[in-house]
């Protein structure tokens, strides 16, 4: 057999550990894994000294096209994902306009995405108060999961996303349970956080520490507890997004032990920056839930290292630079992070804290692939899609604006030194990013479809 591509001599990350192996790729699939492959190939990559692992599956990405493409488009967003070692992503039902809350709006997004993505992609449907009768048509149209906000969303823009009330959450969960769909939830208590914000601003308390104090830990815990209570009542499958506190993780862990079908994600920014750091970084590091104080971040690290967080996502939430102005209460809340997931967390978790590399792969690929029913993704194994990244643990670099692929080249990680580097990203056997060449070729991303 002549292979399309052979990756030779790398430290291949398998489910049960790491072995020095060759990988043969044919027709976009992993065709052979062996100690040595002697057959010919159209192309050969020498991976000696590097980790060879499945590409990241980022299930929390905001692309703002159509409607707000000046914030981020499919082309630039997927370039950043590819450069950061992501080979598949699931796109949130906001911040594009109109929001993805019915089939017509989903079709607009599907049309905008064609021939623009450098990695594979899928979409969420939204749950909002006005679309309870549209959930089934979104499920039938192939969305991979649904998303709602228990936190407050304030927008007067027609077609924008809105948060749920308790009735919508309950009835939506009932319907999604019937449809066997996952509901992903942004969990914060809005009645407390919104009024605290008004109070703090009125009193002139607008520092980074004031901002985190306006969204206290208990507001996240309370919303998580209510979501789980509703899930117990309805049987809906839950996934809690971007959790920032150990206290909330413990609530979710207890529910899992009681048999509730719930999973949890967190994001690199909650492990790499603290509220104290925001004093120096500024509004580029504003997000919701907020970055927590160092003492609370330490407890979240314990949860990750103990295996209590199911996977990692970027929550890439970009905007134009003018929206990142003012104080922490005025500026847009979102961190541009799609390009620094794998390298940053590999450095922090594997190199600095000793997390096993195969456990790291679970966090970035294997677990989300299983939860989102993507059987061809998430693992280095024969017959799987050849979605592969090469990671060099011995390279270091500093994040610079000019190296970012985002449409708006700002990031809370600017100036940060990372002691690890993604050197190649391979999508279904096609090299889409090379450290020396940059983005390679034309967009080859395909629409993801879940196996039910």
N, C-alpha and C positions, 0 to 999 in steps of 0.2 A: 504494500500500500504506500502511496505517496501522500503525505499529509499536507494540508494547507499551511500549517504552522506547528513547529515544535518549540516548546519552552524547556530548555535543558539545564539540569543541575541546580535548580532552585530548591529552597527549603519550603516544600509544599505543605500547606496547612490543611490537614485532613480532620475529620470529626474527632478522631482519637489521639491526635498529636501531630508532630511535624516530622517529615522524612525528606531526605534529599532524593528527588525523583525527576524524571522527565514526563512531560505532558504532550501528547499528540492531539491535534485538533483537525477535524475534518467536517466540512459542511456545517460550520458554526457550532458544532458540538464537541465536547471532550470525548475523544474516541479511544484514547489509550493512556494509562498511567503506569509507568514501569520504572525500574531502576535505571534502565538504559534503553532508549529507542534508537535503533540503528538505521531505520528506513529513511528515505529522502523526504524533504519537505520543501515547499516553495519558499518558506522563510523560516529561519531559526533564530531564536532569542537565547542568548547566554544569560541565565538568571543566577549565576553563582554568587553566593553571599547575600542574596536577597530572599525575602519571604514572598511566596507565591500563594495568593489567597483569593477567594471569591470577591468580586466587587461589592461595594456597599449597596444595600437596598435602602434608600432614604425615603421613609414613608411620611415625611412631613416637610414639604417644600411649597412655597408660595411663588408661583409665576403669575405675573399681573397682566397677561395677555389673554384675550383682548380687553380693551377698555382702559387699561393703565399700563400699556406696554412701555411707557417711558420709565416706569419703575424697574421692570425686569421683563424680558421676553423669553420665549422658549429657546431661541438660539443662544443667547448669552448665558442664560441660566444653566442650560444643559452643558455648555462649554465648561463653566465653573465646576459643575458636578463631575464631569469627566476628568478634569485636571485634579480634582480632589480624591479620585478613586471610587466614585460612585458609578455604577453601571445600570441601575434602575431607580426610578423614583415615582412616588405617588403625589399628585398635585392637589392642593387644598382647594375647596370651593370658593374661597376668597383669596386674593384681593382683586381679582379680575372683575370687570363689569360687562354684563350683569353677572351676579353671583350664580354659581352652578346649583340652582334649586329646582330646575325642571329640565325636561329633555331638550327643549329648544335651546336653552342656554348652554347645556352640555354640548350640543351639536356645534355651537359657535366656537367653543373651546377646541373640540375635536378638529374642526376645519383649520383653526389657527395653528394647531400643533403639527400638521402634516409637513413632512420634509424639513423640519426645523430642529429636531432633537438629535443630539449626538449620543444620547443614551436612551434606553427603553423607558417608557413612561405609562402611567395610568392615572385615573382621576377619582376623586371623591365626589359624592353628592352631598349637598347640604341639608340639614334639618333646621328649619326656621318656622315661626308660628304660622306663616301663610301657606306652607306647602305639604301639609300632612297628606293631601290627596295626590301628591306627585312623587312620593317615595317609591312606589312600585314601578313607575315608568322609568325612573332613574336606575333602579336595580336591573330592570329588563334591558336597559341600554348599556349595561356593563360596567358601571362604577364599581370600584374594588371595595369600598366601604363608605360610611357616612360620617359627617362631622357636625358637631354643634358646639355652641359657646354657652356655658353657664355664667360666664363673666359678662360684664357690660360691654356692648358695642355701640358707640355713639357715632352715627353718620347721618347726614341729611341728604346724601347723594342717592338719587333714584337708582334702584337696582342693586344697592349695596347689601351686604350680609347683615343679619340681625341676630341677637341672642334669643335663646328659648326662655319661656317661663316654665313653671313646674308642670302645668297642664300639657303644654307641647312636648316637654320631655317625656312625660308619662305616656301620652298617646303615641308619640313617635317611637318610643321603645317597644310598645305593644306591636305596632306595625312592623318594625324592623325585626322583631323576634319571629313574626309570621314569615317574613321574607328570608330568614336565616342570614341576616346582615350584621356586620360589626358596626357599632356606633362609637366613634372616637370623640372624646369630650375634653374641652378646655375647662378645667374645674377651678373656679374661684367664686367666692360669694360676692355678687355685685352690689348688693344693698349696703354692705359694710365698706367695701373698697371705694366705691364711688363717693360716698359721703365723707369718708376719711380724707380722700383727695381734696375735696372742696374745703374741708376744715383746715388741712395743712397749708394749702395755698393762701387761704384767707389770713392765716397767721404768719405768712412769709416763710414757712418752713419748706424749702424747695431743694435741699441738698440731696445727694445720692442716698445718704442714710435716712433722710426723711422719706424719700420715695419708697424704700424697702419697708419702712415702718408703716406706710400707708396701705400696704398689701401684706398684712401679717400672716404668719404661717397658718394660724387657725382658719383663715378664710379659704385656704387651699384644702385643708383637711375637712372642713365642713362640707364643701362642695363634693369632694370625693365620697364622703360618707353618704350623702343624699343620692348621688348617682348610683352607688352600689345598692342602696335600699330600693331604688326604683328597678334596678336590674333584677334583684331577688324577686320582686313582685311580678315582673313582666317576662323574665327569662331571656332578656336581650343580652347579646354578647357585647362586652364593653372593652374599650381600650382607652386608657387615660393618658393624654399627651403631655409632653414637656413638664413632668413633675420636678419640683425644685426642692422638696424637703423630705427628710427621712421619716418624719411623722406621717406624711401622706403615703409613703411607700409601705409603712407598717400596716396602715389600714387596708391597703390593697393586698398585701401578703396574707393578712388574716382572712380576707374574703376568699382568696384563692384556696386557702387551706379548708375553708368551709364549703368549697365546691362551686363558687361563683365563677363564671367564665369571664374573667377580666385579666387584662395584661396592662403593662405600664412601660412607658418610655421616658427617657430624659435626654438631655442635649449636651454637647461639649461645652457650651458656654457656662453651664451650671457647675462644671468641674474645673474649668480653667480660669475663671474670673470670680471675684467676690464683690460684694457691695463696697468694701473698702477700696477695691481697684477702680470702681466707677468714679470715685472722686478724681482720679487722674485721667482716666480714659474719656469720661464725659458721656454725652448723650448717644454716641455710637453704641454704647453698651446697654441702652435701655431696652427692656423687654418685659413681657408679662407671661407668667409670674416673674418677679424681679430676680436679679442675681442676689443671692443670700449672703449674709455675713459669714466671715471665715469660720466661725465656730459651728455654724449650721451646715456649711459646705463640707466640713470634715465628716459630719454624720452621714451626709449623702454619699460621700466616697465609701464609707463603710458598707452602705447598702449595695453599691455597685460591685465592690470586691467580694461581697458575700453572696452574689448571684441573685439578688432580690429585684433587680431591674432587668426587664426582658430584652430591651434593645435600645439603641441610640439613634437619634435623628438630628438633622441640622436645625429644624424650624427656620430655614432660610426665609427671612421676611424682609426683603429689600425695599428701598424707597429712594426717591431723589434726594440729593444732598440738602436742598433747602428745607426739607421736612425734618432734618436732623439739626434743628436750631432751637434755641431757647433753653429753658431749664428742663429737668427730668419729668416734670408734669406736663409740659407743653409739647415736647418733641414726639415725633412718631415712635411708637414702640415696636421695635423689631431689629434683629441682628442679622446682617448678611454673613452667613456662615457656611454655605454649601461647599466652598473650596477647601475648607479646613476641618474636616471631620476625622478622616482616617489617620492622617499624619499626627494631628494634635493629640488625639486620644490614644494612639499607639505609644507616643512618647510618654504621656502622663500615666497611662494605666499599665502598659506592658513594660516599658523600659524603667520607669521611675518607681512603680509599685509592685511589679512582679506578677501581674495577671498573666495566666497561661495564654499563649497566642491562639490556641483553638477556642478558648473561651471568649477572646476578643472577637474572633470571627463569628461566634454565635451572636454577639451583640450588634454587629454591623450587617450581617447577612443571613445566617441560617435561621434565626428566630423570626425575623419579619417575613421571610419567604414562607415559612410554615404557617404563620398566623394569617397571612393574606392569600393563602392557597396558590402559591406560585411554584409548582413542583419542579420546574426546570431551572430554578434559580437558587442561589444561596449556598452552594456547596461545590467543592472540587470533587467530582465523581463522574465516572463514565456515564455517558448519555445526557448529562446536564448541559445547559447552554454554556459555551466557553466565555463566560463573563469573569474575567481574571484581572487582578492587579498585581503589580510588582512593587514591593515596599522595601526600601533600603534603610535598615536601622542605623547605618553608620554615616549617613549624610545629615547635615544640618543646614538650615537656611533661615533667613529673616523674612517675614511677610511684608511685602512692599506693594504699594498701590499699583504700580505699573505692571505688576505680575498678575493682578486680579482680572478675571474674565467677566465680572459683573457689568451690567450696563452702567451702573453707578459705582464707581471704583472706590468705595469706602468700606471699612470693616473695623470692628472692635479689636481685631487681632493685628492690625498694622503695627509694625515695629517689634512684634513678638518673635523670638527665636524658637524654632521647633527642631528638635533633634531626631528627625526621621523624615523620609521623603517618599512620596509616590513617584515612581519613575516611569511606569507605563500603565495605561488602562486599556483593556481589551474587551470589546463588546461583541459577543457571539463570534469570536475568532478574528475580529477586525481591530487593529490598533487604532484607537480614537484619540489617545493622548500619549505623547512621548516627551520626556523631560527636556530633551535637546531640541526637538522639532516643534513642540507645542501641540495644538490641536491638529489632528491628522485627517485629511480627506474631507468628505462631505457628510452631512447628517445621515446616520443609519439607524436611528432609534425607531423601534416599533411599539405599537400600542400593546400594553399588557392586558392579558385576559386571565381572570382567576378560574381555577378548576373547582367547581362546586360538587 
